[in-house]
């Protein structure tokens, strides 16, 4: 007689900054918690939020090996770079750090997914444009899935932000989840089948 064993839970690691860490909200209001609820409906997925408010790509690069070893994810959602841009960090350094994180995820046998970010043009039109272009360029070169823009449909709506006008309010979190879900859902379903 053949016994079917349940599939081991696969871990999806979300690796971001305050935009993913539910800054200024209760953790259960954040888009990552909402993702965990939605991903649970797809057989065998567990979500871990390893996002840290204020994190830069350099800090993320230092932290990632330990989180990969601890959580052994099957997929890593990399959503970093906003704090680098707000501090005017060099584009080449941001790109290099993100590319290294993609390689680390692959070396750990996890599928990397990159999340695109943008900054307002008041940081300089050229800088903002170069920053925006980092994400699709890495995704194309590395042949990895890309969430085009985390804050699509939110960035131009001040009422969807907290008083600091930097961090999305609770009402924006389901929209952020939908932005990410468009890319993640087919990947999660494919892996579950």
C-alpha positions in Angstrom: 0.0 0.0 0.0 1.3 3.5 -1.0 1.0 6.3 1.5 1.1 9.9 0.3 3.2 12.2 2.5 2.2 15.8 2.7 4.5 18.1 0.9 6.9 20.0 3.1 6.1 23.7 3.5 8.0 25.9 1.2 9.2 29.3 2.5 8.9 32.6 0.7 11.2 35.1 2.3 10.3 38.8 1.9 13.5 40.8 2.3 12.8 44.5 2.3 12.7 47.8 4.2 10.0 49.8 6.0 7.7 49.6 3.0 7.6 45.8 3.7 8.0 45.9 7.5 4.6 47.6 8.0 6.2 50.8 9.4 3.7 52.8 11.5 1.1 50.1 11.3 0.4 46.9 13.2 2.2 44.0 11.6 -1.1 42.3 10.6 -2.0 45.4 8.5 1.1 45.2 6.3 1.1 43.8 2.8 3.4 41.0 3.8 1.0 39.7 6.4 -1.8 39.9 3.8 0.5 38.0 1.4 0.9 35.3 4.0 -2.8 34.9 4.3 -3.2 34.7 0.5 -0.2 32.4 -0.1 -1.5 30.0 2.6 -4.4 29.2 0.1 -1.8 27.8 -2.3 -0.7 24.4 -1.0 2.6 24.3 0.9 3.7 28.0 1.2 4.8 29.8 4.3 5.8 33.5 4.3 8.6 34.9 6.5 9.0 38.7 6.7 12.7 39.5 7.2 12.2 43.2 6.3 13.8 45.9 8.5 12.9 49.5 8.6 15.7 51.8 7.4 17.5 48.9 5.6 19.7 49.7 2.6 21.0 47.4 0.0 24.4 47.3 1.7 22.8 46.3 5.0 20.6 43.8 3.2 23.6 42.2 1.5 25.3 41.8 4.9 22.1 40.2 6.4 21.0 38.0 3.6 23.4 35.0 4.0 22.2 34.5 7.6 18.5 34.8 6.7 19.0 32.3 3.8 20.7 29.9 6.2 18.1 30.3 8.9 14.9 30.1 6.8 16.0 28.0 3.8 13.6 29.7 1.5 12.4 28.4 -1.9 11.8 32.0 -3.1 13.2 35.4 -2.0 11.4 38.6 -2.7 14.0 41.4 -2.7 12.4 44.8 -2.1 15.3 47.1 -1.2 16.8 50.3 -2.6 14.5 53.0 -1.4 16.6 54.1 1.5 19.7 54.1 -0.7 18.0 56.4 -3.1 16.7 58.7 -0.4 20.3 59.0 0.8 21.6 59.7 -2.7 23.8 56.6 -2.7 25.6 55.9 -6.0 23.5 54.0 -8.6 26.4 51.6 -9.4 26.6 50.6 -5.7 22.9 50.0 -5.4 22.9 47.9 -8.6 25.9 45.9 -7.4 24.4 45.1 -4.0 21.1 44.0 -5.6 22.9 41.8 -8.1 24.9 40.2 -5.3 21.7 39.4 -3.4 20.2 37.8 -6.5 23.3 35.6 -6.8 23.2 34.7 -3.1 19.6 33.7 -3.3 20.4 31.5 -6.3 23.4 29.9 -4.6 21.0 29.0 -1.7 18.7 27.3 -4.3 16.0 30.0 -3.9 14.2 31.7 -6.7 14.9 35.5 -6.5 12.1 37.9 -7.3 13.0 41.6 -7.6 10.6 44.4 -6.6 11.0 47.6 -8.6 11.0 51.0 -6.8 11.0 54.6 -7.9 11.7 57.9 -6.2 10.2 61.4 -7.0 11.9 63.5 -9.6 12.8 66.1 -6.9 15.9 63.9 -6.2 17.0 64.9 -9.7 15.5 63.7 -12.9 18.6 61.9 -14.1 19.1 60.2 -10.7 15.5 59.2 -10.4 15.5 57.8 -13.9 18.7 55.8 -13.4 17.4 54.4 -10.1 14.1 53.3 -11.7 16.0 51.6 -14.5 18.1 49.5 -12.1 15.3 47.0 -11.5 14.2 46.0 -15.0 17.9 45.9 -16.1 18.8 43.5 -13.3 15.7 41.4 -13.9 16.4 41.2 -17.6 20.1 40.4 -17.2 19.5 37.9 -14.5 16.4 36.4 -16.0 14.4 36.7 -12.9 10.7 37.8 -12.3 10.1 41.5 -11.6 7.4 43.3 -9.8 7.5 46.5 -11.9 6.7 49.0 -9.2 5.8 48.3 -5.6 3.7 51.4 -5.2 1.9 51.4 -8.5 -1.5 53.1 -8.1 -0.4 54.6 -4.7 2.6 56.9 -5.2 0.5 59.7 -6.6 -2.2 59.5 -4.0 -1.2 61.4 -0.8 -4.3 60.1 1.0 -2.9 56.6 0.8 0.2 57.6 2.9 0.8 58.2 6.5 1.5 61.7 7.8 5.2 61.5 6.8 4.1 61.1 3.1 6.8 58.3 2.8 5.1 55.3 4.2 1.9 53.8 2.8 -1.2 53.8 5.1 -3.2 50.7 6.0 -5.6 51.4 3.2 -2.7 51.2 0.7 -1.5 47.7 1.8 -4.0 45.6 -0.1 -3.1 47.6 -3.3 0.6 46.9 -2.7 -0.2 43.2 -2.2 -2.1 43.2 -5.5 0.9 44.7 -7.2 3.2 42.0 -5.9 0.6 39.2 -6.3 0.4 39.7 -10.1 4.0 38.5 -10.3 4.1 36.1 -7.4 0.9 34.1 -7.8 1.9 32.3 -11.0 5.3 31.5 -9.5 3.8 30.1 -6.3 1.1 28.1 -8.2 3.7 26.7 -10.6 6.0 25.6 -7.7 3.0 24.1 -5.9 1.9 21.9 -8.8 
